[in-house]
Amino acid sequence: MQHLLSKWSPSRERTRMSTLVNAGAPIGNVIVLGVSGFIGDYLGWESIFYIYSAITGLWFVFFQLFVHSSPAEHPSITDAEMILITGSAKKILPDDGGAAAATKSSVPWRKILTSPPVWAIIFSHFGQNWGNYTLLTNLPTYMKNILRFELSANGLFSAMPYLALWIFGVASGYASDYLRHHNMMSTTNVRKLFNTIGNAVPAAALITVGYVGCDWVAAVALLTVATGFSGLTQSSFQVNSLDLSLAYASTIYSLSNTFANVPGIVSPYSVGLITAGPDGQSIFNWRIIFYLSGGIRVFTLIVYGIFASGEVVPWNYSGDREPVATQ
């Protein structure tokens, strides 16, 4: 996805385009969590998998039909659109000399792996995903065992935080681009600001959830705040690889996403260990879970705040042209 964004997004619209693309995940969670309980109640739990698999297959067909790797490869793009995106009306196809050289250039792995801004992205991505996976995989369990919600109500209330995530994520893209292109803040400071708020507020809200007991109104409100504010990170580390290098943005993000998916395994397993046994589903044990998630977020936001950068790195391929900003 980062490769497509590096080719299709003008610099002045890059963050908002990235957040709009990434907004598909939380709005998908809203729909899935909101309706799966009703589908399971009326059609059986097996139908949930059949329905979503069919929708995914339909999406795949549309993706293959309408998505193209670059503006130059789109069959019906206009000159005005080409100028807006690339700064030129000329279509340079991948088999042309310059593009071919860029394609054949080796990935500078040593420079990528020793780059502090790249590791800042990796750390922040890891911390944010730990919090997200903790909630995504275990929020229904918490609502059922601690807040005593039924299946259908559980789904609706589990969806609310992800609706907030979608709203905050999209809004952050427009806000960050506004700050950057009106010279109110540098790209580096914008990325650090949104990452700090997008992790500090969720960390505080999650820890507070552990002290509201069975007050479901307060718990749902705090979980919604925690998940919603984490959407601000869509305008920090999630788009930061495009700031560092258009040529290797997809490589950087793939590396980051590899590390960031480790919490998808470790976080649910740790929750299972903490809540194991006949007395495992207690407020005290969930308080430990929320402290762990919040602590990891705080640690990784500090790393990002120290080492992150919004400037192009020296090892970015010199032939990779930055799309010009147009009015």
Secondary structure as a PSIPRED ss2 file (coil, helix, strand):
# PSIPRED VFORMAT (PSIPRED V4.0)

   1 M C   1.000  0.000  0.000
   2 Q H   0.000  1.000  0.000
   3 H H   0.000  1.000  0.000
   4 L H   0.000  1.000  0.000
   5 L H   0.000  1.000  0.000
   6 S H   0.000  1.000  0.000
   7 K H   0.000  1.000  0.000
   8 W H   0.000  1.000  0.000
   9 S C   1.000  0.000  0.000
  10 P C   1.000  0.000  0.000
  11 S H   0.000  1.000  0.000
  12 R H   0.000  1.000  0.000
  13 E H   0.000  1.000  0.000
  14 R H   0.000  1.000  0.000
  15 T H   0.000  1.000  0.000
  16 R H   0.000  1.000  0.000
  17 M H   0.000  1.000  0.000
  18 S H   0.000  1.000  0.000
  19 T H   0.000  1.000  0.000
  20 L H   0.000  1.000  0.000
  21 V H   0.000  1.000  0.000
  22 N H   0.000  1.000  0.000
  23 A C   1.000  0.000  0.000
  24 G H   0.000  1.000  0.000
  25 A H   0.000  1.000  0.000
  26 P H   0.000  1.000  0.000
  27 I H   0.000  1.000  0.000
  28 G H   0.000  1.000  0.000
  29 N H   0.000  1.000  0.000
  30 V H   0.000  1.000  0.000
  31 I H   0.000  1.000  0.000
  32 V H   0.000  1.000  0.000
  33 L H   0.000  1.000  0.000
  34 G H   0.000  1.000  0.000
  35 V H   0.000  1.000  0.000
  36 S H   0.000  1.000  0.000
  37 G H   0.000  1.000  0.000
  38 F H   0.000  1.000  0.000
  39 I H   0.000  1.000  0.000
  40 G H   0.000  1.000  0.000
  41 D H   0.000  1.000  0.000
  42 Y H   0.000  1.000  0.000
  43 L H   0.000  1.000  0.000
  44 G C   1.000  0.000  0.000
  45 W H   0.000  1.000  0.000
  46 E H   0.000  1.000  0.000
  47 S H   0.000  1.000  0.000
  48 I H   0.000  1.000  0.000
  49 F H   0.000  1.000  0.000
  50 Y H   0.000  1.000  0.000
  51 I H   0.000  1.000  0.000
  52 Y H   0.000  1.000  0.000
  53 S H   0.000  1.000  0.000
  54 A H   0.000  1.000  0.000
  55 I H   0.000  1.000  0.000
  56 T H   0.000  1.000  0.000
  57 G H   0.000  1.000  0.000
  58 L H   0.000  1.000  0.000
  59 W H   0.000  1.000  0.000
  60 F H   0.000  1.000  0.000
  61 V H   0.000  1.000  0.000
  62 F H   0.000  1.000  0.000
  63 F H   0.000  1.000  0.000
  64 Q H   0.000  1.000  0.000
  65 L H   0.000  1.000  0.000
  66 F H   0.000  1.000  0.000
  67 V C   1.000  0.000  0.000
  68 H C   1.000  0.000  0.000
  69 S C   1.000  0.000  0.000
  70 S C   1.000  0.000  0.000
  71 P H   0.000  1.000  0.000
  72 A H   0.000  1.000  0.000
  73 E H   0.000  1.000  0.000
  74 H C   1.000  0.000  0.000
  75 P C   1.000  0.000  0.000
  76 S C   1.000  0.000  0.000
  77 I C   1.000  0.000  0.000
  78 T C   1.000  0.000  0.000
  79 D H   0.000  1.000  0.000
  80 A H   0.000  1.000  0.000
  81 E H   0.000  1.000  0.000
  82 M H   0.000  1.000  0.000
  83 I H   0.000  1.000  0.000
  84 L H   0.000  1.000  0.000
  85 I H   0.000  1.000  0.000
  86 T H   0.000  1.000  0.000
  87 G C   1.000  0.000  0.000
  88 S C   1.000  0.000  0.000
  89 A C   1.000  0.000  0.000
  90 K C   1.000  0.000  0.000
  91 K C   1.000  0.000  0.000
  92 I C   1.000  0.000  0.000
  93 L C   1.000  0.000  0.000
  94 P C   1.000  0.000  0.000
  95 D C   1.000  0.000  0.000
  96 D C   1.000  0.000  0.000
  97 G H   0.000  1.000  0.000
  98 G H   0.000  1.000  0.000
  99 A H   0.000  1.000  0.000
 100 A H   0.000  1.000  0.000
 101 A H   0.000  1.000  0.000
 102 A H   0.000  1.000  0.000
 103 T H   0.000  1.000  0.000
 104 K H   0.000  1.000  0.000
 105 S C   1.000  0.000  0.000
 106 S C   1.000  0.000  0.000
 107 V C   1.000  0.000  0.000
 108 P C   1.000  0.000  0.000
 109 W H   0.000  1.000  0.000
 110 R H   0.000  1.000  0.000
 111 K H   0.000  1.000  0.000
 112 I H   0.000  1.000  0.000
 113 L H   0.000  1.000  0.000
 114 T C   1.000  0.000  0.000
 115 S C   1.000  0.000  0.000
 116 P H   0.000  1.000  0.000
 117 P H   0.000  1.000  0.000
 118 V H   0.000  1.000  0.000
 119 W H   0.000  1.000  0.000
 120 A H   0.000  1.000  0.000
 121 I H   0.000  1.000  0.000
 122 I H   0.000  1.000  0.000
 123 F H   0.000  1.000  0.000
 124 S H   0.000  1.000  0.000
 125 H H   0.000  1.000  0.000
 126 F H   0.000  1.000  0.000
 127 G H   0.000  1.000  0.000
 128 Q H   0.000  1.000  0.000
 129 N H   0.000  1.000  0.000
 130 W H   0.000  1.000  0.000
 131 G H   0.000  1.000  0.000
 132 N H   0.000  1.000  0.000
 133 Y H   0.000  1.000  0.000
 134 T H   0.000  1.000  0.000
 135 L H   0.000  1.000  0.000
 136 L H   0.000  1.000  0.000
 137 T H   0.000  1.000  0.000
 138 N H   0.000  1.000  0.000
 139 L H   0.000  1.000  0.000
 140 P H   0.000  1.000  0.000
 141 T H   0.000  1.000  0.000
 142 Y H   0.000  1.000  0.000
 143 M H   0.000  1.000  0.000
 144 K H   0.000  1.000  0.000
 145 N H   0.000  1.000  0.000
 146 I C   1.000  0.000  0.000
 147 L C   1.000  0.000  0.000
 148 R C   1.000  0.000  0.000
 149 F C   1.000  0.000  0.000
 150 E C   1.000  0.000  0.000
 151 L H   0.000  1.000  0.000
 152 S H   0.000  1.000  0.000
 153 A H   0.000  1.000  0.000
 154 N H   0.000  1.000  0.000
 155 G H   0.000  1.000  0.000
 156 L H   0.000  1.000  0.000
 157 F H   0.000  1.000  0.000
 158 S H   0.000  1.000  0.000
 159 A H   0.000  1.000  0.000
 160 M H   0.000  1.000  0.000
 161 P H   0.000  1.000  0.000
 162 Y H   0.000  1.000  0.000
 163 L H   0.000  1.000  0.000
 164 A H   0.000  1.000  0.000
 165 L H   0.000  1.000  0.000
 166 W H   0.000  1.000  0.000
 167 I H   0.000  1.000  0.000
 168 F H   0.000  1.000  0.000
 169 G H   0.000  1.000  0.000
 170 V H   0.000  1.000  0.000
 171 A H   0.000  1.000  0.000
 172 S H   0.000  1.000  0.000
 173 G H   0.000  1.000  0.000
 174 Y H   0.000  1.000  0.000
 175 A H   0.000  1.000  0.000
 176 S H   0.000  1.000  0.000
 177 D H   0.000  1.000  0.000
 178 Y H   0.000  1.000  0.000
 179 L H   0.000  1.000  0.000
 180 R H   0.000  1.000  0.000
 181 H H   0.000  1.000  0.000
 182 H C   1.000  0.000  0.000
 183 N C   1.000  0.000  0.000
 184 M C   1.000  0.000  0.000
 185 M C   1.000  0.000  0.000
 186 S C   1.000  0.000  0.000
 187 T H   0.000  1.000  0.000
 188 T H   0.000  1.000  0.000
 189 N H   0.000  1.000  0.000
 190 V H   0.000  1.000  0.000
 191 R H   0.000  1.000  0.000
 192 K H   0.000  1.000  0.000
 193 L H   0.000  1.000  0.000
 194 F H   0.000  1.000  0.000
 195 N H   0.000  1.000  0.000
 196 T H   0.000  1.000  0.000
 197 I H   0.000  1.000  0.000
 198 G H   0.000  1.000  0.000
 199 N H   0.000  1.000  0.000
 200 A H   0.000  1.000  0.000
 201 V H   0.000  1.000  0.000
 202 P H   0.000  1.000  0.000
 203 A H   0.000  1.000  0.000
 204 A H   0.000  1.000  0.000
 205 A H   0.000  1.000  0.000
 206 L H   0.000  1.000  0.000
 207 I H   0.000  1.000  0.000
 208 T H   0.000  1.000  0.000
 209 V H   0.000  1.000  0.000
 210 G C   1.000  0.000  0.000
 211 Y C   1.000  0.000  0.000
 212 V C   1.000  0.000  0.000
 213 G C   1.000  0.000  0.000
 214 C C   1.000  0.000  0.000
 215 D C   1.000  0.000  0.000
 216 W H   0.000  1.000  0.000
 217 V H   0.000  1.000  0.000
 218 A H   0.000  1.000  0.000
 219 A H   0.000  1.000  0.000
 220 V H   0.000  1.000  0.000
 221 A H   0.000  1.000  0.000
 222 L H   0.000  1.000  0.000
 223 L H   0.000  1.000  0.000
 224 T H   0.000  1.000  0.000
 225 V H   0.000  1.000  0.000
 226 A H   0.000  1.000  0.000
 227 T H   0.000  1.000  0.000
 228 G H   0.000  1.000  0.000
 229 F H   0.000  1.000  0.000
 230 S H   0.000  1.000  0.000
 231 G H   0.000  1.000  0.000
 232 L H   0.000  1.000  0.000
 233 T H   0.000  1.000  0.000
 234 Q H   0.000  1.000  0.000
 235 S H   0.000  1.000  0.000
 236 S C   1.000  0.000  0.000
 237 F H   0.000  1.000  0.000
 238 Q H   0.000  1.000  0.000
 239 V H   0.000  1.000  0.000
 240 N H   0.000  1.000  0.000
 241 S H   0.000  1.000  0.000
 242 L H   0.000  1.000  0.000
 243 D H   0.000  1.000  0.000
 244 L H   0.000  1.000  0.000
 245 S C   1.000  0.000  0.000
 246 L C   1.000  0.000  0.000
 247 A C   1.000  0.000  0.000
 248 Y C   1.000  0.000  0.000
 249 A H   0.000  1.000  0.000
 250 S H   0.000  1.000  0.000
 251 T H   0.000  1.000  0.000
 252 I H   0.000  1.000  0.000
 253 Y H   0.000  1.000  0.000
 254 S H   0.000  1.000  0.000
 255 L H   0.000  1.000  0.000
 256 S H   0.000  1.000  0.000
 257 N H   0.000  1.000  0.000
 258 T H   0.000  1.000  0.000
 259 F H   0.000  1.000  0.000
 260 A H   0.000  1.000  0.000
 261 N C   1.000  0.000  0.000
 262 V C   1.000  0.000  0.000
 263 P H   0.000  1.000  0.000
 264 G H   0.000  1.000  0.000
 265 I H   0.000  1.000  0.000
 266 V H   0.000  1.000  0.000
 267 S H   0.000  1.000  0.000
 268 P H   0.000  1.000  0.000
 269 Y H   0.000  1.000  0.000
 270 S H   0.000  1.000  0.000
 271 V H   0.000  1.000  0.000
 272 G H   0.000  1.000  0.000
 273 L H   0.000  1.000  0.000
 274 I H   0.000  1.000  0.000
 275 T C   1.000  0.000  0.000
 276 A C   1.000  0.000  0.000
 277 G C   1.000  0.000  0.000
 278 P C   1.000  0.000  0.000
 279 D C   1.000  0.000  0.000
 280 G C   1.000  0.000  0.000
 281 Q C   1.000  0.000  0.000
 282 S C   1.000  0.000  0.000
 283 I H   0.000  1.000  0.000
 284 F H   0.000  1.000  0.000
 285 N H   0.000  1.000  0.000
 286 W H   0.000  1.000  0.000
 287 R H   0.000  1.000  0.000
 288 I H   0.000  1.000  0.000
 289 I H   0.000  1.000  0.000
 290 F H   0.000  1.000  0.000
 291 Y H   0.000  1.000  0.000
 292 L H   0.000  1.000  0.000
 293 S H   0.000  1.000  0.000
 294 G H   0.000  1.000  0.000
 295 G H   0.000  1.000  0.000
 296 I H   0.000  1.000  0.000
 297 R H   0.000  1.000  0.000
 298 V H   0.000  1.000  0.000
 299 F H   0.000  1.000  0.000
 300 T H   0.000  1.000  0.000
 301 L H   0.000  1.000  0.000
 302 I H   0.000  1.000  0.000
 303 V H   0.000  1.000  0.000
 304 Y H   0.000  1.000  0.000
 305 G H   0.000  1.000  0.000
 306 I H   0.000  1.000  0.000
 307 F H   0.000  1.000  0.000
 308 A C   1.000  0.000  0.000
 309 S C   1.000  0.000  0.000
 310 G C   1.000  0.000  0.000
 311 E C   1.000  0.000  0.000
 312 V C   1.000  0.000  0.000
 313 V C   1.000  0.000  0.000
 314 P C   1.000  0.000  0.000
 315 W C   1.000  0.000  0.000
 316 N C   1.000  0.000  0.000
 317 Y C   1.000  0.000  0.000
 318 S C   1.000  0.000  0.000
 319 G C   1.000  0.000  0.000
 320 D C   1.000  0.000  0.000
 321 R C   1.000  0.000  0.000
 322 E C   1.000  0.000  0.000
 323 P C   1.000  0.000  0.000
 324 V C   1.000  0.000  0.000
 325 A C   1.000  0.000  0.000
 326 T C   1.000  0.000  0.000
 327 Q C   1.000  0.000  0.000
